[in-house]
Amino acid sequence: MTTTTLDPAPDAFVVVAEVIHGPHATPVLGEGLYCSIGCASAGVHELTASIAKREQGSAFVLPYRGRPVGCAVTRDGRMWAVQILGSRELPAVH
């Protein structure tokens, strides 16, 4: 009998937007899963711009600890943070 050990699957990445200041809003999950931070970077730019456009605000994306982080500030006083999370960084669902 041969025992085979499997390497853990590499992280999949998602893009998530959350309100960090102002009236509460449900977090927004970007479209799809990404295979790398580089691929997910496009998702950060897209989701950040989408929130700013939808809610008539302003947006920018800056690097932070090797990952792009988006910020959208909207007319209703919300500030959204848009970031990349690896599957291992997501909260566990019980």
C-alpha positions in Angstrom: 0.0 0.0 0.0 1.4 3.4 -1.0 0.5 6.6 0.8 0.5 9.7 -1.3 0.6 13.1 0.4 -1.0 16.0 -1.4 0.3 19.5 -1.3 -2.2 22.0 0.0 -4.0 23.8 -2.8 -2.7 27.2 -3.5 -4.7 30.2 -2.4 -7.5 31.4 -4.6 -8.1 35.2 -4.2 -11.3 37.2 -4.0 -11.9 41.0 -4.1 -14.1 42.4 -1.3 -15.4 45.9 -0.6 -16.5 47.0 2.9 -17.6 50.2 4.3 -15.0 51.5 6.8 -16.6 54.8 7.6 -20.2 56.2 7.3 -23.6 54.5 7.1 -23.5 50.7 7.2 -23.8 48.8 3.9 -23.6 45.2 3.0 -20.1 44.1 1.9 -19.7 43.7 -1.9 -17.9 40.7 -3.3 -16.1 41.2 -6.6 -16.8 38.9 -9.6 -15.1 35.6 -9.6 -12.0 34.0 -8.1 -8.5 34.9 -9.1 -5.4 32.7 -9.3 -3.0 35.3 -8.2 -2.7 38.7 -6.6 -1.6 40.1 -9.9 -4.8 38.9 -11.6 -6.9 40.1 -8.6 -5.4 43.6 -9.0 -7.6 44.2 -12.0 -10.6 43.2 -9.9 -9.7 45.8 -7.2 -9.5 48.6 -9.9 -12.8 47.5 -11.4 -14.8 47.2 -8.2 -13.4 50.4 -6.8 -14.4 52.3 -9.9 -17.8 50.6 -10.0 -18.7 51.7 -6.5 -17.5 55.2 -7.1 -19.6 55.4 -10.3 -22.7 53.8 -8.9 -22.7 56.0 -5.8 -21.4 59.2 -7.5 -18.1 59.4 -5.7 -14.4 59.5 -6.1 -12.0 56.6 -6.0 -8.3 55.7 -6.0 -6.1 52.7 -5.7 -2.8 52.6 -3.9 -0.3 49.7 -3.1 -0.2 48.5 0.5 2.0 45.6 1.7 2.4 44.3 -1.8 -1.3 44.4 -2.7 -3.4 47.1 -4.3 -6.1 48.6 -2.0 -8.9 50.7 -3.4 -10.8 53.5 -1.7 -14.1 54.9 -2.8 -15.6 57.9 -1.1 -19.3 58.4 -2.0 -21.7 61.3 -1.8 -23.7 59.6 1.0 -20.7 59.8 3.3 -19.4 56.3 3.0 -15.8 55.3 2.6 -15.3 51.9 1.1 -12.1 49.9 1.3 -11.6 47.4 -1.5 -9.0 44.7 -1.0 -7.8 41.3 -2.1 -8.2 38.4 0.3 -6.7 34.9 -0.1 -9.0 32.0 0.7 -7.1 31.4 3.9 -7.8 35.0 5.0 -11.5 34.7 4.8 -13.5 34.2 8.0 -14.6 30.6 8.6 -18.3 29.9 8.2 -19.7 27.6 10.8 
